[in-house]
Amino acid sequence: MESSTLARATRIPGAVQSARVLLAAIAISHLVTAVVLGIDRSALRDQIASQHPELAATEVARSATVAVTAGAVFHGILLAVCLLTAWKLATARSWTRRLATVSQVLSVVFSVVSWSSSPMFHAVIPAVGAAQLLVVALLWTPSSAREFFAKRT
């Protein structure tokens, strides 16, 4: 059993293996983002209050709660998708490559919204975005990756 697992792992091209590792790292970034949002509510409340001075304290607190909840759900979904695709890419099924591609491209697009709405994560958004685009390039550009997924279809 162990030798078949080893044999299968060696047949996965390096580009696909690298994409899987990056997806795991991106998943961790989604987890950390959700945790930081939950822990640093006061910073989020301060940002909302400074951007909307007309809001009462209760409205600011409610807006922060909504933002934290929405962020947790959003990043939780992306965390699950990253982990699923990182795991399933080894199967060489084309749907896994398409799901990884679509989810990473959409995540980069959504990062623009995060960037414009709050400076809280400005330090990490470019690095994570670059990693997400690299995942897409690793899954589609190298001939070894294209052949890996073509064999399965």
For each residue, the residues with C-beta under 8 A, 3 or more apart:
1: 4 5
2: 5 6
3: 6 7
4: 1 7 8
5: 1 2 8 9
6: 2 3 9 10
7: 3 4 10 11
8: 4 5 11 12 90
9: 5 6 12 90
10: 6 7
11: 7 8 148
12: 8 9 16 17 90 92 148
13: 16 17 142 144 145 147 148
14: 17 18 144
15: 18 19 138 139 141 142 144 145
16: 12 13 19 20 89 90 138 139 144 145 148
17: 12 13 14 20 21
18: 14 15 21 22 138
19: 15 16 22 23 89 100 134 135 138 139 145
20: 16 17 23 24 86 87 89 90
21: 17 18 24 25 86
22: 18 19 25 26 131 134 135 138
23: 19 20 26 27 82 83 85 86 89 100 135
24: 20 21 27 28 82 83 86
25: 21 22 28 29 131
26: 22 23 29 30 78 82 104 107 128 131 132 135
27: 23 24 30 31 78 79 82 83 86
28: 24 25 31 32
29: 25 26 32 33 124 128
30: 26 27 33 34 75 76 78 79 82
31: 27 28 34 35 75 79
32: 28 29 35 36
33: 29 30 36 37 71 75 121 124
34: 30 31 37 38 71 72 75 76 79
35: 31 32 38 39
36: 32 33 39 40 120 121
37: 33 34 40 41 44 67 68 71 72 75 120
38: 34 35 41 68 72
39: 35 36
40: 36 37 43 44 120
41: 37 38 44 45 64 65 68
42: 45 46
43: 40 46 47 120
44: 37 40 41 47 48 64 67 68 118 120
45: 41 42 48 49 60 61 64
46: 42 43 49 50
47: 43 44 50 51 118 119 120
48: 44 45 51 52 55 60 63 64 67
49: 45 46 52 53 55 57 60
50: 46 47 53
51: 47 48
52: 48 49 55 60 63
53: 49 50
54:
55: 48 49 52 59 60 63
56: 59 60
57: 49 60 61
58: 61 62
59: 55 56 62 63
60: 45 48 49 52 55 56 57 63 64
61: 45 57 58 64 65
62: 58 59 65 66
63: 48 52 55 59 60 66 67
64: 41 44 45 48 60 61 67 68
65: 41 61 62 68 69
66: 62 63 69 70
67: 37 44 48 63 64 70 71
68: 37 38 41 44 64 65 71 72
69: 65 66 72 73
70: 66 67 73 74
71: 33 34 37 67 68 74 75
72: 34 37 38 68 69 75 76
73: 69 70 76 77
74: 70 71 77 78 110
75: 30 31 33 34 37 71 72 78 79
76: 30 34 72 73 79 80
77: 73 74 80 81
78: 26 27 30 74 75 81 82 103 107
79: 27 30 31 34 75 76 82 83
80: 76 77 83 84
81: 77 78 84 85 99 103
82: 23 24 26 27 30 78 79 85 86 103
83: 23 24 27 79 80 86 87
84: 80 81 87 88 99
85: 23 81 82 88 89 96 99 100 103
86: 20 21 23 24 27 82 83 89
87: 20 83 84 90
88: 84 85 91 93 96
89: 16 19 20 23 85 86 92 96 97 100 139
90: 8 9 12 16 20 87
91: 88 96 152
92: 12 89 96 148 149 151 152
93: 88 96 97 149 152
94: 97 98 149 152 153
95: 98 99
96: 85 88 89 91 92 93 99 100
97: 89 93 94 100 101 139 140 149
98: 94 95 101 102
99: 81 84 85 95 96 102 103
100: 19 23 85 89 96 97 103 104 135 136 139
101: 97 98 104 105 136 139 140
102: 98 99 105 106
103: 78 81 82 85 99 100 106 107
104: 26 100 101 107 108 132 133 135 136
105: 101 102 108 109 132 133 136
106: 102 103 109 110
107: 26 78 103 104 110 111 132
108: 104 105 111 112 129 132 133
109: 105 106 112 113
110: 74 106 107 113 114
111: 107 108 114 115 125 128 129
112: 108 109 115 116
113: 109 110 116 117
114: 110 111 117 118 121 125
115: 111 112 121 122 125
116: 112 113
117: 113 114
118: 44 47 114 121
119: 47 122
120: 36 37 40 43 44 47
121: 33 36 114 115 118 124 125
122: 115 119 125
123:
124: 29 33 121 127 128
125: 111 114 115 121 122 128 129
126: 129 130
127: 124 130 131
128: 26 29 111 124 125 131 132
129: 108 111 125 126 132 133
130: 126 127 133 134
131: 22 25 26 127 128 134 135
132: 26 104 105 107 108 128 129 135 136
133: 104 105 108 129 130 136 137
134: 19 22 130 131 137 138
135: 19 22 23 26 100 104 131 132 138 139
136: 100 101 104 105 132 133 139 140
137: 133 134 140 141
138: 15 16 18 19 22 134 135 141 142 145
139: 15 16 19 89 97 100 101 135 136 145 149
140: 97 101 136 137 145 146
141: 15 137 138 145
142: 13 15 138 145 146
143: 146 147
144: 13 14 15 16 147 148
145: 13 15 16 19 138 139 140 141 142 148 149
146: 140 142 143 149 150
147: 13 143 144 150 151
148: 11 12 13 16 92 144 145 151 152
149: 92 93 94 97 139 145 146 152 153
150: 146 147 153
151: 92 147 148
152: 91 92 93 94 148 149
153: 94 149 150
